[in-house]
Amino acid sequence: MYINPDVAYAKVKDIDMLFNFDNGVVAGIDQRGLAFYKDVISHQVSEKNQLTDEESDFFNYLIENEFISDSPFIKKDQVVTAYLHLTNRCNLHCVGCYSYDEKRNRDEDLTLEDMLNGIRLLKDAGIENLVFSGGEPLLRRDLIKILRFAKVECQIPNIVLITNGTVYNKTIISEMSKFVDTVSVSVDSYSAECPSFIRDSGIFNRIMDTVSLLKENGNNVNLIPTVHHLNADKLLEYVNLAEKMGVSVSFSILSACFEGEMKRFLPNAKDIRSISNFMIDSDLSLEDSAIRGETLQAENYCGAGKTMISIGTDGNVYPCHMLMEEKFCLGNIKDHTIVHMRENINKLFSSISVDNVKGCNRCEYKYLCGGGCRARAYMKHRDIYKKDPYCELFFNYYENLTTNLFLNN
């Protein structure tokens, strides 16, 4: 019998729980179950036909959910999600934009040939989710060629395109649904009367026109509002907007430098509690976090540099889309394959887990939140091993969520 090495045990609210980080399964067990599991992993259980019916059922559960196996476990350490930035050009000026730097609207983007080669390298690395971002992707005239290559030629299973919704290009939009699984539209205001918060003013109606056009052409649309101090108590308005437009919605929390002009946008303690409660009540997800609705999922790391990478508009590869700084560069797609960069260069991020994030080790919810986001930790502390500055949000969320789940069961 082989034991999955990517499984951990911990107590949550005095309930014994097993966490499988390979597949995300979380299993609550009683004292007898825990004792039996310990016997299994110490190889004291060898004859299945000598088990009681209850033990046999649990044994089968452990096999079905890949806690144990009759064959050796193969380490599943591959890139699952990648961000590919198609252009540094953008027509907006959003406060706190993660992709804004000195290249914006200045430097040349990758050629179509280099872009397609990058997608091919991602395919070879086993990519399952590809997120096209920018800048504003709809400003690339060869966008459909890129999308078609990714979906048809490389057969990437899930493709997401992020747009600010202000580029009303009927030709491109009419073709996108053939090659894109979800179009994520970033929104700021929730009505024409609502003032802009972090984006350019006067663009709400144009975005809604684009959303309507996307839907008319068969696109699956998801709205992504960015949560911050100025709108933390208005999140229901975005849900109502999504329902009105007949689309889905998920939220992204503002992740930017924690100084200067950004300070007035950052959520305070009251905002954190409000956001946490809303996420539980609404059963919605929060991007770039382990909050995925009322589901417990095993996490021991955000995935930066392990299961996630990001490719910049110059071909440079980084651990994630929010850690695109020179010191974290893994290489360039013009020089190396994705597999080579991760195997030979990515030593720093391959060793990170929530167990060695400072301040997380004793938290009972560490295997649910996974230690939060390493990029936000770096933005705040200049140290990827420090706690996510939104730690309180995740703690409050899982404190309340587990209380609700365990009481109802």
C-alpha positions in Angstrom: 0.0 0.0 0.0 1.3 3.4 -1.0 0.7 6.6 1.1 0.1 10.0 -0.6 2.9 12.3 0.6 0.8 15.4 -0.1 -1.6 14.7 2.7 -1.7 16.5 6.0 -3.6 16.1 9.2 -4.9 18.9 11.5 -7.7 19.8 13.8 -10.3 22.4 12.8 -12.6 23.4 15.7 -11.5 20.3 17.5 -12.6 18.1 14.6 -9.9 15.8 13.1 -9.4 16.4 9.4 -7.4 15.1 6.6 -6.3 17.4 3.7 -5.3 16.1 0.3 -3.4 18.8 -1.5 -3.2 16.9 -4.8 -7.0 16.9 -5.4 -8.3 19.4 -2.7 -10.3 16.8 -0.8 -11.0 17.6 2.9 -12.2 14.8 5.1 -13.5 15.1 8.6 -13.0 11.9 10.7 -13.7 10.8 14.2 -11.2 9.4 16.7 -11.7 5.8 15.4 -11.2 6.9 11.9 -8.0 8.8 12.8 -6.6 5.8 14.6 -7.4 3.6 11.7 -5.8 6.0 9.2 -2.6 6.1 11.4 -2.6 2.3 11.3 -2.9 2.4 7.5 0.0 4.9 7.0 2.2 3.0 9.4 1.5 -0.2 7.4 -0.2 -1.9 10.3 -3.3 -2.7 8.1 -2.3 -5.2 5.5 -5.1 -7.6 5.0 -8.3 -6.0 3.8 -10.4 -9.1 4.3 -9.7 -8.8 8.1 -11.4 -5.4 8.3 -14.8 -4.7 9.8 -17.5 -3.4 7.4 -17.0 0.1 8.7 -13.2 -0.1 8.4 -13.6 -1.5 4.9 -15.8 1.4 3.8 -13.3 4.0 5.2 -10.4 2.1 3.5 -12.2 2.3 0.2 -12.9 6.0 0.8 -9.2 6.6 1.3 -8.4 4.9 -2.0 -11.2 6.6 -4.0 -10.0 10.0 -2.8 -6.3 9.2 -3.4 -5.1 9.4 0.2 -3.7 5.9 -0.3 -3.2 3.7 -3.4 -2.2 0.3 -4.6 0.4 1.9 -6.9 3.0 4.6 -6.4 1.9 8.2 -6.4 3.4 10.3 -9.2 4.1 13.9 -8.1 1.6 16.2 -9.7 3.9 19.2 -9.9 3.0 20.8 -13.2 1.8 24.2 -14.4 -2.0 24.1 -14.4 -2.8 27.8 -14.9 -0.9 30.5 -16.9 -1.5 34.1 -17.6 -0.4 35.3 -21.0 -0.2 39.1 -21.4 -1.0 39.8 -25.0 -0.2 43.5 -25.1 1.0 46.3 -22.8 -1.3 48.8 -24.6 -4.4 49.9 -22.7 -6.9 52.7 -23.1 -7.7 53.1 -19.4 -5.8 54.3 -16.3 -6.9 52.1 -13.5 -5.6 52.7 -10.0 -3.6 49.7 -8.7 -3.5 47.9 -12.0 -1.2 44.9 -11.5 0.1 45.0 -15.0 0.9 48.7 -15.1 4.6 49.5 -15.5 6.9 51.7 -17.6 6.2 49.6 -20.6 2.5 50.6 -20.8 1.7 52.0 -24.2 5.3 52.3 -25.1 7.2 49.0 -25.7 6.6 46.6 -28.6 4.6 43.5 -27.8 5.6 40.0 -28.8 5.2 39.2 -32.4 2.4 36.8 -33.5 5.0 34.1 -34.1 6.5 34.5 -30.6 3.1 34.5 -29.1 2.0 31.3 -30.7 5.4 29.7 -29.7 4.6 30.7 -26.1 1.2 29.0 -26.3 2.9 25.9 -27.7 5.3 25.8 -24.8 2.5 26.1 -22.4 0.7 23.2 -24.1 3.9 21.1 -23.8 4.0 22.0 -20.1 0.6 20.5 -19.5 -1.4 23.8 -19.1 -5.1 23.3 -18.4 -6.2 26.9 -17.8 -5.0 29.8 -20.0 -5.9 33.4 -19.1 -5.3 36.0 -21.8 -4.7 39.4 -20.2 -3.1 42.7 -21.0 -3.1 45.7 -21.2 -6.3 45.4 -23.1 -6.3 42.2 -25.3 -9.0 43.5 -27.7 -6.5 46.1 -28.9 -4.5 43.3 -30.7 -5.7 43.0 -34.2 -4.5 39.4 -34.5 -6.4 38.4 -31.3 -8.6 35.8 -33.1 -5.6 34.1 -34.7 -4.1 33.7 -31.2 -7.3 32.5 -29.6 -7.9 30.0 -32.5 -4.4 28.6 -32.1 -4.8 28.1 -28.4 -8.2 26.4 -28.5 -8.1 24.5 -31.9 -4.4 23.8 -32.6 -3.2 23.4 -28.9 -6.6 22.3 -27.5 -6.1 24.1 -24.2 -9.1 22.9 -22.1 -10.1 26.2 -20.5 -9.5 29.6 -21.9 -10.4 32.9 -20.2 -10.0 36.3 -21.7 -9.9 39.4 -19.4 -11.1 42.7 -20.9 -12.0 46.1 -19.5 -15.1 46.1 -21.7 -14.6 49.4 -23.4 -13.3 48.2 -26.8 -16.5 47.7 -28.8 -15.0 45.7 -31.6 -17.9 43.8 -33.3 -15.7 41.8 -35.6 -13.5 40.3 -32.9 -16.4 39.9 -30.4 -18.5 38.0 -33.0 -15.7 35.4 -33.3 -14.5 35.1 -29.7 -17.1 32.6 -28.5 -15.7 29.9 -30.8 -12.4 29.9 -28.9 -12.9 31.4 -25.4 -14.7 29.6 -22.6 -15.2 32.7 -20.4 -14.9 36.4 -21.1 -14.2 38.1 -17.8 -15.2 41.8 -17.8 -13.6 44.0 -15.2 -16.1 46.5 -13.8 -15.8 49.3 -11.3 -19.2 51.2 -11.1 -22.4 49.2 -10.7 -24.7 51.8 -12.4 -24.4 54.8 -14.7 -25.1 57.0 -11.6 -22.4 55.4 -9.5 -19.2 57.4 -9.5 -16.0 55.6 -10.7 -13.8 54.4 -7.9 -10.5 53.2 -9.4 -11.2 53.3 -13.1 -11.8 56.1 -15.7 -15.1 57.9 -15.3 -18.0 57.7 -17.8 -17.4 54.2 -19.1 -20.2 52.3 -17.4 -22.7 52.4 -20.3 -20.0 51.5 -22.8 -19.0 48.4 -20.7 -22.7 47.3 -20.5 -23.0 47.7 -24.3 -20.0 45.4 -24.7 -21.4 42.9 -22.2 -24.7 42.8 -24.2 -22.8 42.4 -27.5 -20.7 39.6 -26.0 -23.8 37.8 -24.9 -25.6 38.2 -28.2 -22.6 36.5 -29.9 -22.7 33.5 -27.6 -20.0 34.4 -25.2 -20.1 33.2 -21.6 -19.6 36.4 -19.6 -18.4 36.9 -16.0 -18.2 40.3 -14.3 -15.2 40.9 -12.0 -15.5 43.9 -9.7 -12.4 44.8 -7.7 -13.2 45.1 -4.0 -11.6 47.9 -2.0 -12.3 50.4 0.8 -14.6 52.6 -1.3 -17.0 49.9 -2.4 -16.7 47.2 0.3 -20.2 47.9 1.6 -21.7 47.9 -2.0 -21.0 44.4 -3.1 -24.6 43.4 -3.4 -25.0 46.1 -6.0 -22.6 44.2 -8.3 -24.6 40.9 -7.8 -27.8 42.7 -8.7 -26.0 44.1 -11.8 -24.9 40.7 -12.9 -28.4 39.3 -12.4 -29.8 42.2 -14.5 -27.4 41.5 -17.3 -27.9 37.7 -17.1 -24.2 37.0 -16.4 -22.2 35.5 -13.6 -20.0 37.5 -11.1 -16.9 36.9 -9.0 -14.9 39.3 -7.0 -11.2 40.3 -6.9 -9.8 42.1 -3.9 -7.5 45.1 -4.6 -3.9 43.8 -4.5 -1.4 46.6 -4.9 1.4 48.3 -3.1 0.4 49.2 0.5 1.7 52.7 0.5 1.4 56.2 -1.1 -1.9 56.9 -3.0 -3.0 53.3 -2.6 -3.6 53.6 1.1 -7.0 55.3 0.8 -8.2 52.4 -1.3 -7.1 49.5 0.9 -9.8 47.7 3.0 -9.7 48.5 6.7 -10.7 46.1 9.5 -14.4 47.0 9.2 -14.2 46.4 5.4 -12.6 43.0 6.0 -15.4 41.8 8.2 -18.0 43.1 5.8 -16.3 41.4 2.8 -15.9 38.1 4.7 -19.5 38.0 5.8 -20.7 38.9 2.3 -18.7 36.1 0.7 -20.2 33.6 3.1 -23.8 34.9 2.6 -23.5 35.1 -1.1 -21.6 31.8 -1.7 -19.4 33.7 -4.3 -15.7 33.3 -5.0 -12.9 35.8 -4.5 -10.2 35.7 -7.2 -6.6 35.1 -6.2 -7.7 33.4 -3.0 -8.9 30.0 -1.7 -12.4 31.4 -1.2 -14.5 29.5 -3.7 -18.0 29.6 -2.2 -19.2 27.3 0.6 -16.8 24.5 -0.2 -13.8 23.4 1.9 -10.8 22.7 -0.3 -7.4 21.6 0.8 -4.7 24.2 0.1 -1.1 24.5 1.3 0.1 27.2 -1.1 -1.3 29.7 -3.6 0.6 28.0 -6.4 2.8 30.8 -7.7 5.7 29.3 -9.6 4.4 25.8 -9.0 1.0 25.3 -10.6 0.8 28.9 -11.9 3.1 31.1 -14.1 2.7 34.3 -16.0 4.2 35.4 -19.3 4.8 39.1 -19.9 4.4 41.1 -23.1 8.2 40.7 -23.7 8.2 36.9 -23.2 9.6 37.0 -19.7 8.2 34.3 -17.4 7.3 34.9 -13.8 5.8 32.9 -10.9 2.4 34.7 -11.2 0.7 37.7 -12.7 1.2 39.8 -9.6 4.9 39.0 -9.1 6.1 40.3 -12.5 9.3 41.9 -11.2 12.8 41.4 -12.6 14.1 39.6 -9.4 11.4 36.9 -9.9 12.0 36.4 -13.6 12.4 32.7 -14.4 13.6 33.2 -18.0 12.1 34.0 -21.4 10.1 31.9 -23.8 12.4 32.9 -26.7 15.3 31.2 -24.9 14.0 28.3 -22.9 11.0 26.0 -22.6 8.6 26.4 -19.7 9.6 22.9 -18.4 13.3 23.9 -18.4 12.7 27.2 -16.6 10.7 25.5 -13.8 13.1 22.6 -13.4 16.3 24.5 -13.5 15.6 28.0 -12.3 12.5 28.0 -10.1 14.2 26.9 -6.8 12.7 29.7 -4.6 9.0 29.0 -5.2 9.3 25.2 -5.3 9.9 25.1 -1.6 7.2 27.3 -0.3 4.2 26.0 1.6 1.9 27.4 4.3 3.9 25.5 6.9 6.9 27.8 6.3 5.0 31.1 6.0 5.8 33.2 9.0 2.9 33.5 11.3 0.7 30.8 9.7 2.1 27.6 11.2 -0.2 27.5 14.3 -3.4 28.7 12.5 -6.1 26.0 12.4 -7.3 27.2 9.0 -3.9 27.2 7.3 -4.8 24.1 5.2 -7.9 25.8 3.9 -6.6 29.3 3.0 -3.1 27.9 2.0 -1.4 31.0 3.5 -3.1 33.4 1.1 -1.2 35.2 -1.7 2.6 35.4 -1.8 2.4 38.4 -4.1 0.4 40.5 -1.6 2.9 39.4 1.1 5.7 40.7 -1.0 3.9 44.0 -1.8 3.3 44.6 1.9 6.5 43.3 3.5 8.9 42.8 0.6 9.2 39.2 1.8 7.3 36.3 0.2 7.5 34.3 3.4 5.4 36.8 5.4 1.7 36.6 6.0 -0.8 37.8 3.4 -1.9 41.3 4.6 -5.5 40.2 4.1 -5.0 37.3 6.6 -7.8 38.6 8.8 -10.2 38.3 5.9 -9.5 34.6 5.3 -9.4 33.9 9.1 -12.8 35.5 9.5 -14.2 33.7 6.5 -13.1 30.2 7.5 -14.0 30.8 11.2 -17.6 31.6 10.2 -17.8 29.1 7.4 -16.7 26.1 9.4 -19.0 27.2 12.2 -21.9 27.2 9.9 -21.0 23.9 8.2 -20.2 22.0 11.3 -23.3 23.2 13.1 -25.5 22.1 10.2 -24.0 18.7 10.2 
